[in-house]
């Protein structure tokens, strides 16, 4: 046994000895008003795809107060979410800062009727521990995930077996609700949501000002980057697609991304004859507002795909290694293209033909 495994086993053993609570099979939660949700380990896309959980809770308990513990990575997607009453960013790097720690402990000491730890692709011991340390009457969490035991399930009194394999093509917006469905919490509306205010609307209009004209020129946004290399469609194909769209529709284009995407963005800009505006490092609500005012948005399978997914703007998401039925945005005019596990098996013709259908409908 190496040192890392030894330390991990020691932590689990100590947590089980001092923090274990008996399992309670009851499904009646009463009428919880103060509810804590801990999801500090998921990235932006995972979080945005799981907004249906917030909606379901508010539909079941409309007067409840929802406190959400986020991570620095997924917080931007919920910063102004209308279903959340309070959001706290859990940053492990600050945990030894006495001022930050005091604020965090104060949050955990508040009285909660219910604490929930949702899961998608992995179990987070840290999230489970935070829920256990909170001053909650009831704690709901995963008993197992896809047949694999949750070694820290002892931190919850209400333990739920989660198995995505039973419904392999279900969308994550549907899956996320399995943690609370046994307790009568559910919704029929799975669409994600980002709230943006007048300031965000104003910033969006200013960004798009020189991309539109009285002739109603089409504005097309593209996201050419992705966190995972296997989710990146060929930049040469993006360049060819942009060129064909420009020739047929005389559209205006902008590219979204952050500093991490600049290598891909610069390649497209420097190797294309079509002028493009850059939409870099925008706040998520501002970005959502910009996309909402566009004619079409084309993206790889990545976090920004989910940002575009909350808008009514027609969207094409290009998939390779992941299952689009699990991860593609849900809603009208939300299209995905996948040929195989290799994203570059998707051709420019594949994407362009869908663009033609969408843009023709806009004209009609």
N, C-alpha and C positions, 0 to 999 in steps of 0.2 A: 504493500500500500504506500503510495507516494504521499508527500507532505500535504499536498492540496486536498486529496481525498480524506486524509486523516482529520484535517481541520474542518472540512465540510461535515463529516460524520460526527465530530465532536459538537459542532454547533447544533445540528439536528437533535443530538442526544440531550443536550442541555435544555434546548427549547421544549422538547417533549416532556422532560422531567419537571420543569417549572411553569410551563405555559399551556400544557395540554388541558383541553376541556372536554367533557363528555358529549358524545353525539346525541342529538335530539331529533327523532324522526318526524316530529310534528310539522305540518305544512301550513298551519295557521300563523300568520305573522302579526295578527291584530291589526292595528291601524297606525303604522309607523309614520311619524311626522318629521323626525330628524334622521336623515339617511346619509351615510357616508359611502362613497364609491372610491376604491383604490385601484388605480390603473397607471402605475408609475413606470412600467417597463416597456410599453408598446410604442412604436414609432407613429409618425403622423398619419400615415395611411390607415393603419390598424384602428387608430382612435376615431378617425372620421367615419370609417365604415361601421363603427359600433355606436353611433349616436342614437340608433333605434332603442337602445337600452334606456337612455335618459327619457326618451319619449314615453316608453312603456310604463316607467315608474310614475311619471307625472300624470299619465292617463288613469292609472290605478289609484294614485294618491295625489289628487290635484293640489291639495293644500300643503304638501310636504316641502321641506327645505332640503335641497340637494347640495351636499358638499363633495367636491371632487378633488382627489389628489392626483396630479398629473406629473409628467416628467418634463424636463426642459425641451425634449424633442417633440412631444405630442401636445404640449400646452398651447402653441399658437393656433391649433385647430379648434380649441374650445374656449378661447379667451373671452369671446362674447356670446357664447352659446346661451340661448334664451331659456333652456331647460335647467341650467345650473345656477344656483343661488350664490355659491362661493367656490372658488377654485384656489388650490394651494399647489405650488410647484415644489416637488420633492427633489432636491439636488444633493446627491451623495457627497459631492465635493465640498458642500457647506456644512455638513453635519457636525463638524468639530468647531464651527463658529458659534460661540456661546449665545450670541444674539439670535442667530438663525435657529439654533437648537431650542431656545426658549420659546420662540414663536411656534415651532413645530409641535413641541410638547403641549403647549396651550391648546392647539387645535385638537390634539388627540384626547385631551382631558374633557373636552366638551361632551355633554351627554347625547348619545346617539341611540335611537331605537333600533337601528339596523345598520350593519356594515356589509358591503358586498364587494367581492373580488372577482370580476369577470375574467375569462380566459379565451384566447383564440388559438394560437399555435404553440404556446409554451406556458408553463407554470412559473410564477415568480415567487420565490421564498420571501423576498423583501416585501412584496405587496401583502402576502399572507401575514407576515409578522406585523406589519403596520396595522392591519385590520384587527389583529389580536390585541395589540397594545392600546388600541383605541378604547374609549369608554363606551362600549356598545353592549346593548342587551342581547342582541342576536347577531351572529356572524355567519354569512353564507359564502361558501367557497367550493372549489373543485375537490371531489374525492379522488378522481382519476381523470386522465385526459387521453383519449384514444387507446384505452386499455392499459396505460401506464399509470401506476400508482403515484399519487401526490404524496410525497414523503412528509409533507408538513400539513396534511389534512387534519391533524389533531388540533390545529389552531382554530378550527371552526366547529360550531355546534350543529350547523345545518350543512351537510356535505352532499354535493351533487355529482353524479357520474356524468361526465361529458364525453361524448363519442361522436366525432364528426364522421367517422367511417360509416355510420348507419345511413347517412345522407351525403354522399361524397360530392354531389354537385350543388349543395345548398350554399347560398350566399352568406358571407360572414355577417352581414346585417341581420340575417335570420338566425344564424348560429349563436350569436352573442347572447341571445335571449334565453338559451337553454339553461343558463345558470339560475334564472328566476322563474321560468315557466312552471316548475313543480309547485310554486307558491301562488299561482294564479296571476302572475304579472306577465302581460303579453301585449302586442300591438299588431295591427295589420298594415301599418305604414312603416316601411323599412328604409325609406330614402334618408340620406344623410342631410346635414344642415350646418351652415355657417352663417352666423348673424353679422351683418355689416351695417354701419350707421351712416349718417349724413357726411361725416368727415371722410369715410372710406369711399362713398359715392363721388364726392368731390374730387378726391385723388384719382379715382378711376377715369372720370371725365377729362381731367387735365392730361392724363397719360395718353388717352385715345384721341385727343383733340386734333393732332396733325395726321392721324391715320384715317380719318373719316372726312367726307365732303358732302355737299348738298346732293350729289348724284347717288348717294347711298352706297358708296363703295364698300364692298365686303371686307370685313376685318377678320383675319384668321390668326389664332394663336397656336404655338407649337411648343411642346416640351421635349427636347431631344436628349436630355440626360436621364439618369436613373442611378439609384444607389448600387444596384447589382448589375454586373456587366452582362449577364445573360438576359437582362430585361431591356437592353439598349438596341433599338433598331438601327440599321446601318445609316451613318450620317450621309453617305453618298446618296442613299435612297431618299432621305429627307430633302437633300438639295434638289434632286430630280423632281420630287413631288412638288416642292415650292415653285420650281420653274414652270411646271405644267399648269399649276393653279394660277400663277401670275398671267401666263399667256391666255388662258381661257376666260378668266374672270376679272383680270386686272385688280386683284385683291391687294390689300395692305397686310403686312405680316409683322408679328412680334414674337420674340422668343422668351420664354420664362425660365427661371432657374435661380440658383444661388452661386456663391463663389466656387462651390464644389463642381459646378457644371460648366465652368468657363472654358475648359479645354474643348469640350464638345461644341459649345456655343461659338467660340472663336473659329473653329474649323468650318462650321456651316457658314458663318458670316464671311470669312475670308475666301471661301471657295464657291460662293454663289454670286451671281450677277444681280440678284434681286435685293433691293434695300430692305433691311429689317430693323425694327426698333427693339431694344433690349429691355426686358422687364425683370430686373435682377434684385434679389433680396427684398422684395416687397413683403409687407406684413400680410399674413394669410387673409384677413378680411378684405384688405385692399385688392389682393390678387383675385379673390373670389368675385369682387365687384367688377374688376376689369374683364374677367372671363364672361361674366353675366351679360356684358354689353357687346360681346363679340358674335360674329356670324357662325363661327365654327372653332372648335378646339381639338387639336390632334396631339396625342401623348403616348409615351411609353407607359408600361405598367409600373407605376411608382407613386409616391405620396401625392404629387400634384394632380395625378389622375383623379384622386378622391376629392381634391379641392374643386376641380372642374365638375365633378360628379354632383356636387350640391346645387349647381346652377341649372337653369332651364336651357342653357345653350347646347345646341347639338354637339355631340362629342364622338370622336373615334379613338378607342384605346387599342394599342397594338400589343399583343401577348405572344409569349413564347413558352417559357418553362413552367409558368403557373397556370392554374385552371381559372379561366375567366368567369366561369359560372360561380366560383367562390368569391372572386375579388373584383370583378368589373362593377362599376357604378350601376345602380338600379334607377330606372325611370324612363320616361318618354324621350326619344331622340338620343338615347345612350347606346352606342354601337361598339362592338368589339370585333377584332379580326385576329384569328389564330389559325395557323396551318399545322403546326407541329410544336415540339418542345424547343425547336430552334427558331428564334424570333425572326431571323433573316430569311426564313422560308416564305414569309409574307412579302409579296411583291409590291412594287409601286403601283401597278395596275389594280391590285386588290384594294389599296387604300384610295386611289384616285376615283375608282368606280363608285365607292360609297360616298366620297365627297360630292360627286356629281348628283347623286340621288338627293343628298341633303340640301345642296345649294339650289337645285331645281325646285324643291319644295318651298324653299324660302322665296324664290322668285314668283312661284305660283300663288 
